[in-house]
């Protein structure tokens, strides 16, 4: 059984703080794209779309190798 506990504060290095924020964002349904400016988000989404076919082809190749 999970128990609620009091909030805890711990000092963290910048990389650890960024990692913790990233994971906390996931708990609240946020993604990296949500923190970008409109322009940067549009650019990131365009780049994702441009690479979509290559990514799926790579995944299919990798899955086929794992299935051997």
Backbone torsions as a table, in degrees:
resi	resn	phi	psi	omega
1	UNK	NA	134.9	177.9
2	UNK	-85.9	139.2	177.5
3	UNK	-117.2	143.3	175.8
4	UNK	-73.7	145.2	177.5
5	UNK	-131.4	165.5	-180.0
6	UNK	-68.3	147.1	175.9
7	UNK	-55.0	147.1	-176.5
8	UNK	-124.2	139.1	176.5
9	UNK	-114.7	129.6	178.7
10	UNK	-135.7	137.6	174.7
11	UNK	-67.2	144.7	-178.6
12	UNK	-141.6	145.1	174.4
13	UNK	-68.8	164.5	-179.3
14	UNK	-56.6	-46.7	179.8
15	UNK	-63.2	-40.0	179.1
16	UNK	-67.1	-41.4	178.5
17	UNK	-61.2	-41.9	178.7
18	UNK	-63.5	-42.2	179.3
19	UNK	-62.7	-45.7	179.6
20	UNK	-63.1	-40.4	177.7
21	UNK	-63.6	-41.4	179.1
22	UNK	-58.6	-47.6	-178.4
23	UNK	-69.2	-38.1	176.9
24	UNK	-63.3	-41.6	176.8
25	UNK	-56.5	-42.2	178.7
26	UNK	-60.6	-39.5	179.6
27	UNK	-61.3	-30.8	-179.5
28	UNK	-99.1	10.2	174.6
29	UNK	80.2	20.6	179.2
30	UNK	-102.4	152.6	175.2
31	UNK	-123.0	170.6	178.4
32	UNK	-54.2	-39.7	-178.3
33	UNK	-61.2	-30.0	-179.5
34	UNK	-64.1	-23.6	-177.0
35	UNK	-93.3	-2.5	-179.6
36	UNK	-85.9	156.4	172.6
37	UNK	-66.8	163.4	-179.9
38	UNK	-56.1	-43.6	-178.6
39	UNK	-64.3	-47.2	-179.4
40	UNK	-65.7	-37.0	178.3
41	UNK	-64.4	-43.1	178.8
42	UNK	-61.5	-43.4	178.8
43	UNK	-63.7	-43.1	-179.4
44	UNK	-64.2	-42.6	179.2
45	UNK	-65.3	-37.0	177.6
46	UNK	-64.6	-44.4	179.3
47	UNK	-62.8	-39.0	178.1
48	UNK	-62.8	-43.2	179.6
49	UNK	-64.9	-40.8	179.3
50	UNK	-61.6	-31.4	-175.7
51	UNK	-97.6	-2.7	-173.1
52	UNK	-54.5	-51.0	-177.6
53	UNK	-61.6	-42.7	179.2
54	UNK	-62.7	-40.9	-179.6
55	UNK	-63.5	-46.1	-179.5
56	UNK	-67.4	-35.5	176.7
57	UNK	-65.1	-42.6	178.8
58	UNK	-62.5	-43.2	178.6
59	UNK	-62.2	-41.5	-179.4
60	UNK	-64.1	-43.1	178.1
61	UNK	-61.3	-44.9	-179.4
62	UNK	-64.5	-43.0	178.8
63	UNK	-62.8	-39.1	179.3
64	UNK	-64.6	-40.3	178.3
65	UNK	-64.6	-39.6	-179.8
66	UNK	-68.9	-27.8	-179.3
67	UNK	-79.2	-8.7	-176.8
68	UNK	-72.1	NA	NA
